[in-house]
Amino acid sequence: MDQLINFLSGILKYPIEQLPFVVITLLIAFTVHEFAHAYTAYKFGDPTAKDQGRLTLNPIQHLDPFGTILILIAGFGWARPVPVNRRHFKNPRAAGILVSIMGPLSNLLLAFIGYGVFYFLISSGSWTNASSFIMDFLNIFVQLNMMLFVFNLIPLPPLDGYRIVEDLVSPTVRAKMTQFEQYSILVFLIIIVTPLDEYTIFPLMQKVSNFFLSSFQTIFSMFM
């Protein structure tokens, strides 16, 4: 058993004792993220996700095994993409942007809510009566949702940020992007599975996350 614990400690991004909090957070974050995509697409007239059982808050319908394992090892990952048929949209480009961005925004909202609860417990002094695991969970909940918000906006396939850029550029540029998409995916995988992430994606994610966390603190300090 000790050997198994030592092995897991060596490959996992998070300490063993934090693993339950990470798993629970991922179940919530991934599920809400993909549901937000599906719900937005449905509201714009695309029933594809609904027909495939993705318009649900059931985590089983949204989890991607590789993406989930990767986040435990590398610190970031993804869920199973929601199917979208743009032909159902009256304005495909505008609807496409909104469908893509609603996933990351849902994680930002979850982080905001989690930070609000955390800030309330601290500012009111209630944290002294709260169990330490509640505070630890809230900290991980906020950090992971912030990470997913920033990570998914990176303009590399298969992330939401790339899909947003596709809808913002002209059809000519979009066609050229499609030609190089397979190479972009390769670049993305190389970055996230090698130490390059410590010099590229990770610093960016840290800066943006810190900016929003500071903004959260400013907002809540005005009311508490």
C-alpha positions as CSV (number, residue, x, y, z in Angstrom):
1,M,0.0,0.0,0.0
2,D,2.8,2.4,0.8
3,Q,4.4,1.7,-2.5
4,L,1.1,2.5,-4.3
5,I,0.8,5.8,-2.4
6,N,4.3,6.7,-3.2
7,F,3.8,5.9,-6.9
8,L,0.6,8.0,-7.0
9,S,2.3,10.9,-5.2
10,G,5.0,10.8,-7.8
11,I,2.8,11.1,-10.8
12,L,-0.2,13.2,-9.5
13,K,-0.3,17.0,-9.7
14,Y,-2.1,17.2,-6.4
15,P,-1.3,15.7,-3.0
16,I,-3.1,12.4,-2.2
17,E,-5.1,14.0,0.7
18,Q,-6.5,16.6,-1.7
19,L,-7.6,14.1,-4.3
20,P,-11.2,13.7,-3.1
21,F,-11.6,17.5,-3.3
22,V,-10.1,17.6,-6.8
23,V,-12.4,14.8,-8.1
24,I,-15.5,16.4,-6.6
25,T,-14.6,19.7,-8.1
26,L,-13.9,18.2,-11.5
27,L,-17.3,16.4,-11.5
28,I,-19.0,19.7,-10.9
29,A,-16.8,21.9,-13.1
30,F,-16.8,19.6,-16.2
31,T,-20.5,18.9,-15.9
32,V,-21.6,22.5,-15.6
33,H,-19.1,23.5,-18.4
34,E,-20.5,21.1,-20.9
35,F,-24.1,21.6,-19.8
36,A,-23.6,25.3,-20.5
37,H,-22.5,24.6,-24.0
38,A,-25.4,22.2,-24.6
39,Y,-28.0,24.5,-23.1
40,T,-26.8,27.6,-25.0
41,A,-26.8,25.6,-28.3
42,Y,-30.3,24.3,-27.6
43,K,-31.6,27.8,-26.9
44,F,-30.2,28.9,-30.2
45,G,-32.2,26.2,-32.0
46,D,-29.7,23.3,-32.1
47,P,-31.2,20.1,-30.5
48,T,-28.2,17.9,-31.3
49,A,-26.8,17.8,-27.8
50,K,-30.2,17.3,-26.3
51,D,-30.9,14.4,-28.7
52,Q,-27.7,12.8,-27.7
53,G,-28.4,13.0,-23.9
54,R,-25.9,15.8,-23.3
55,L,-28.5,18.4,-22.0
56,T,-28.1,17.1,-18.5
57,L,-26.2,17.6,-15.3
58,N,-25.3,13.9,-15.1
59,P,-21.5,13.8,-14.9
60,I,-21.3,10.4,-16.6
61,Q,-22.6,12.0,-19.8
62,H,-19.8,14.6,-19.9
63,L,-16.6,13.1,-18.5
64,D,-13.7,12.3,-20.9
65,P,-11.4,9.6,-19.3
66,F,-8.2,10.9,-20.9
67,G,-9.0,14.6,-20.1
68,T,-9.9,13.7,-16.5
69,I,-6.8,11.7,-15.9
70,L,-4.7,14.4,-17.5
71,I,-5.9,17.1,-15.1
72,L,-4.9,14.9,-12.2
73,I,-1.4,14.4,-13.7
74,A,-0.7,17.6,-15.6
75,G,-3.0,20.0,-13.8
76,F,-5.4,20.7,-16.6
77,G,-7.6,18.7,-18.9
78,W,-11.1,18.6,-20.5
79,A,-14.4,16.9,-20.7
80,R,-16.1,15.2,-23.6
81,P,-17.0,18.0,-26.2
82,V,-20.7,18.7,-26.7
83,P,-21.8,18.1,-30.3
84,V,-23.0,21.2,-32.1
85,N,-24.6,21.4,-35.5
86,R,-24.2,25.0,-36.7
87,R,-26.7,24.6,-39.5
88,H,-29.5,25.0,-36.9
89,F,-28.4,28.5,-36.0
90,K,-29.9,31.5,-37.7
91,N,-26.6,33.4,-37.2
92,P,-24.0,30.6,-37.1
93,R,-21.0,32.9,-36.2
94,A,-22.7,34.8,-33.4
95,A,-24.3,31.8,-32.0
96,G,-21.1,29.8,-32.3
97,I,-19.2,32.3,-30.3
98,L,-21.8,32.4,-27.5
99,V,-22.0,28.6,-27.4
100,S,-18.2,28.3,-27.2
101,I,-17.7,31.0,-24.5
102,M,-20.5,29.9,-22.2
103,G,-18.5,26.9,-21.1
104,P,-15.5,28.9,-19.7
105,L,-17.9,31.5,-18.3
106,S,-19.7,28.8,-16.4
107,N,-16.4,27.9,-14.7
108,L,-15.8,31.6,-14.0
109,L,-19.2,31.8,-12.3
110,L,-18.5,28.7,-10.2
111,A,-15.2,30.2,-9.1
112,F,-17.0,33.5,-8.2
113,I,-19.5,31.6,-6.1
114,G,-16.9,29.5,-4.4
115,Y,-14.8,32.6,-3.7
116,G,-17.9,34.3,-2.3
117,V,-18.5,31.5,0.2
118,F,-14.8,31.4,1.1
119,Y,-14.6,35.2,1.6
120,F,-17.8,35.2,3.7
121,L,-16.4,32.5,6.0
122,I,-13.2,34.4,6.4
123,S,-14.5,37.9,6.8
124,S,-17.3,36.9,9.2
125,G,-15.0,34.8,11.3
126,S,-17.2,31.7,10.6
127,W,-14.1,29.9,9.2
128,T,-13.1,29.2,12.8
129,N,-16.2,27.1,13.2
130,A,-16.0,25.5,9.8
131,S,-14.2,22.2,9.3
132,S,-10.7,22.5,7.7
133,F,-11.8,20.2,4.9
134,I,-14.5,22.8,3.9
135,M,-11.9,25.5,3.6
136,D,-9.6,23.2,1.7
137,F,-12.3,22.2,-0.7
138,L,-13.4,25.8,-1.4
139,N,-9.8,26.8,-2.1
140,I,-9.4,23.9,-4.6
141,F,-12.8,24.5,-6.0
142,V,-12.0,28.2,-6.8
143,Q,-8.5,27.5,-8.1
144,L,-9.5,24.6,-10.4
145,N,-12.5,26.5,-11.9
146,M,-10.3,29.5,-12.5
147,M,-7.8,27.3,-14.2
148,L,-10.5,25.7,-16.4
149,F,-11.8,29.2,-17.3
150,V,-8.4,30.4,-18.5
151,F,-7.2,27.2,-19.9
152,N,-10.3,26.7,-22.2
153,L,-9.9,30.2,-23.6
154,I,-6.4,29.4,-25.0
155,P,-6.8,29.7,-28.8
156,L,-5.5,26.2,-29.6
157,P,-7.6,23.2,-30.7
158,P,-9.5,21.5,-29.3
159,L,-10.2,24.3,-26.8
160,D,-13.1,26.7,-26.7
161,G,-10.8,29.7,-27.3
162,Y,-9.9,28.2,-30.7
163,R,-13.5,27.8,-31.7
164,I,-14.2,31.4,-30.7
165,V,-11.3,32.6,-32.9
166,E,-12.7,30.5,-35.8
167,D,-16.0,32.4,-35.6
168,L,-14.3,35.8,-35.3
169,V,-12.1,35.6,-38.4
170,S,-13.2,35.7,-42.0
171,P,-14.2,32.5,-43.8
172,T,-10.9,32.6,-45.7
173,V,-8.8,32.6,-42.6
174,R,-11.0,30.0,-41.0
175,A,-10.3,27.7,-44.0
176,K,-6.6,28.2,-43.6
177,M,-6.9,27.5,-39.8
178,T,-8.7,24.2,-40.6
179,Q,-5.8,23.1,-42.9
180,F,-3.3,23.5,-40.0
181,E,-5.6,22.3,-37.2
182,Q,-4.0,18.9,-36.9
183,Y,-0.6,20.4,-36.5
184,S,-2.0,22.9,-33.9
185,I,-3.3,20.0,-31.9
186,L,0.1,18.4,-32.0
187,V,1.7,21.6,-30.7
188,F,-0.9,21.8,-28.0
189,L,-0.3,18.2,-26.8
190,I,3.5,18.8,-26.8
191,I,3.1,21.9,-24.7
192,I,0.9,20.3,-22.0
193,V,2.7,16.9,-21.7
194,T,6.2,18.4,-21.5
195,P,7.9,20.9,-19.1
196,L,7.1,23.6,-21.7
197,D,3.8,24.3,-19.9
198,E,5.8,25.8,-17.1
199,Y,7.1,28.5,-19.4
200,T,4.1,29.0,-21.7
201,I,0.6,28.1,-20.6
202,F,1.1,27.9,-16.8
203,P,2.5,31.5,-16.3
204,L,-0.4,32.9,-18.5
205,M,-3.0,31.0,-16.5
206,Q,-1.5,32.2,-13.2
207,K,-1.5,35.9,-14.2
208,V,-5.1,35.8,-15.5
209,S,-6.3,33.8,-12.5
210,N,-4.6,36.2,-10.1
211,F,-6.3,39.1,-11.9
212,F,-9.7,37.7,-11.5
213,L,-9.2,36.5,-7.9
214,S,-8.1,40.1,-7.0
215,S,-11.2,41.4,-8.8
216,F,-13.4,38.9,-6.8
217,Q,-11.8,40.2,-3.5
218,T,-12.5,43.8,-4.5
219,I,-16.1,43.0,-5.4
220,F,-16.9,41.1,-2.2
221,S,-15.0,43.6,0.0
222,M,-17.5,46.2,-1.1
223,F,-20.5,44.3,0.3
224,M,-19.0,42.5,3.4
